Amino acid sequence: MTEYTSGSSTVDAMASIQLTGNVIPQIWYKNILKETGKPDLLGIVLLADIVYWYRPVEVRDEVTGQVIGMKKKFSADLLQRNYEQLAEQFGESKRSVKDAMARLEKLGVIRRIFRTIETPSGVKCNNVLFIELIPQRLHEITHGGEVNTPMTKKRHRSDEKPPTLCQKNVIGVSQNRHTNTEITTEITTEIISSSPKPPSQDEGTDDDDDIKARVGYQRVSKEYPTIARIALEELVKDNNRKLPITENMFLSVCRNVEEHSGEIANVSAYVGTCLNNIVAGHEISKSPPKRNAFSCFSQTKYSDREWEQLEEQLLAN
């Protein structure tokens, strides 16, 4: 058999390496930009990953080898991802991923849809992120030349003086981060309601990473991905950050919620209650018993003499 060579041993060696996965067209670095006019590198990487999942898989006939159909890589009608997964995959913070996704949505190449879904065990989960890819806009960005993106600002020439601000009495203003969400009650293409999503209190700080390490989030999320994500979102809230939740506690709460037989109206609130209950030593899925006159009486220990006095008082009446 004749062996061919390119004249370069490195190039010849590359012939045996099969490269698969995400593809980034060079034109994206000109068309997907930040407000500064620089390429939006994280947005480009995220879009490449989304496009990979939406690329069809060929179905071939086993006998003839001919293409007889196509299928999608994901199970639902749209791609389901969450910010935690993407942040972990690309080594970024949750805030950075959310901002990059918002920029892609503003560019018009994707649309974020938040739905209420039901797990196989019957637990309903709210605000689960699904990502819709817009092929027409993707074609414009990839094959239509440079795109007038809303992210690009007018830049000053080197011989122009940029506008100046008086430094006296200048107060920093934080950016309001609002997200338009669309919610449905099942995994369908029909959107039955939409409402603005309030800014999240969970912004992926270093403290969040400490909490994830303490509760063994990576291990637990492999067994209970959806419930573990909701439980983590509850733990990073300001009023729950100091809860001394261990990995075993975290696992017990996730297992309890997943195996819950009845319908849970508000999963986040239920998970928060379970976390507080397990720390307080109460039964995970039940609220602490209310203190009333009877419970105080029945839970108090009395001496023999006190019982005799109580009996005398009852007989006297």
Number of C-alpha atoms within 10 A of each C-alpha: 3 4 4 7 10 8 8 8 9 9 11 13 10 10 9 8 8 6 8 6 8 14 12 14 11 9 15 23 15 17 25 26 24 19 14 12 16 14 16 21 15 17 23 21 16 18 24 18 16 18 19 14 18 18 12 13 12 13 13 13 11 9 6 8 9 11 11 11 11 11 11 15 12 11 8 12 12 19 18 17 13 16 19 16 14 17 17 13 9 12 10 15 19 21 17 16 24 21 14 21 22 20 21 22 17 14 21 18 19 22 19 19 21 22 24 15 18 15 11 9 13 15 21 19 20 18 15 16 19 19 18 17 20 14 14 11 16 18 12 14 23 18 13 12 13 15 18 11 18 14 18 15 12 8 10 10 8 7 6 8 8 10 6 6 7 6 7 6 6 8 7 6 6 6 6 8 12 12 15 14 18 20 20 19 17 14 15 11 10 10 15 10 11 14 11 10 14 12 11 12 10 16 16 19 12 10 11 20 13 11 20 17 14 14 21 16 21 13 15 20 16 10 13 16 15 17 26 26 19 19 24 20 19 20 26 22 16 10 9 15 14 11 14 15 19 15 16 12 17 23 22 17 24 26 16 16 23 18 13 14 11 10 12 16 12 12 18 18 14 15 26 19 18 26 25 19 18 19 15 12 9 14 12 21 17 12 12 14 8 8 9 8 8 8 11 11 11 9 8 7 9 10 7 9 9 11 11 11 10 12 11 11 10 9 7 7 5
